[in-house]
Amino acid sequence: MVSKNIGLQNGDPKECLDVGNLEVREKYVAGGEFELAWMATAQHGGTVEVDIVCNGDESYANFAQNRMIHVGGTMYKCTKEKCTSGGSDVIISPDGEWAWSHSQYTRFVHKMKIPDNALGKCTIAWFWWGLQSAG
């Protein structure tokens, strides 16, 4: 089971450095799916990688061995006032490990699949790779 920790007990931002201080608000199940949403404020294109590590080393090398699979999603064009309704499909790599961030869109909602072996206390990491980066 994967848990999503949100919210600070006493309002001190340093509390988030100690996971024991965060209350679980949502729980996810191995093999299940969830939505990950984000906004680009300086959109210049690139790719998004989402990884997971359970009960282990939270180095990038370990995250890179546990990439989650993008199974769908929507990208929206937005202004300061509102986002377009409907949107367009997120552009996903053939293996599902990457989603491309199109420079004409600013809001993204990705549907992610949690690996079947994701058990215990897990950390989900979101990585951004600009057009000149390599992950």
C-alpha positions, 0 to 999 in steps of 0.5 A: 500500500502506498500512502499520500502524506499531506498536511502539517500538524503545527504549521511549521514547514520544517515538520515536513522533513520528518515523515512521522509528523505528517498524517496520511490522508490518502492510501494507494494500492499496489497495481492501482492508478492515481492522478498526478497534476502540475502546472508549468509556469515557465514552459519551455518543453521537456519530459516528466518522469515519475518514480517510486521507492518503497522502504529503501534508499531514496537516491536518484539511482534507486528511483530511476530503477523504479519508474512508474508507468504513464497510462494516460492524462490530459494537458490544458492551455491556461491563462491567469484566469482559467484553463481550457476545458477538454484539453488534449491527450498527454504525449507518452513515450512508447514504453510509458516511462516518460511524458512529454511536456508540450510547450503550448500547454501549462496544466498537466494531469497524468494518470499513473500506474503503481507497480504491483510490487510497491509495498510498504512505506513508499516515496513517489518522486516527480522529475523534470527533464528539460530539452537539454537533459538526459534522465 
